[in-house]
Amino acid sequence: MRPRQSQLDVLSIPKSLLDHSRDVVWQADGAGRLVFLNLAGERLFGRSFQSLATHDKWWTEVVHGEDMAVFEDCFRAAVGD
């Protein structure tokens, strides 16, 4: 699976707009570091963006153990690792 060249850069959207969404919106950089998480994500995960962004493998804090292998495969494919 290859990421689409026309992927949306959520950092170009005003944070106030993303924080009003009920859907979780997040973005990671090419190294997999979390660079954005909206308020819906913070509520769902029960963690602040700041607390998750300090972990290199932040997803291990929020992805269910049974889903980890599939998530990591898709995540690696998306960031090109």
HELIX and SHEET records of a PDB file:
HELIX    1   1 VAL A   10  SER A   12  5                                   3    
HELIX    2   2 LYS A   15  ASP A   19  1                                   5    
HELIX    3   3 LEU A   39  PHE A   45  1                                   7    
HELIX    4   4 PHE A   49  ALA A   53  1                                   5    
HELIX    5   5 TRP A   58  GLU A   61  5                                   4    
HELIX    6   6 GLY A   65  ASP A   67  5                                   3    
HELIX    7   7 MET A   68  VAL A   79  1                                  12    
SHEET    1   A 2 TRP A  26  ALA A  28  0                                        
SHEET    2   A 2 LEU A  34  LEU A  37 -1                                        
END                                                                             
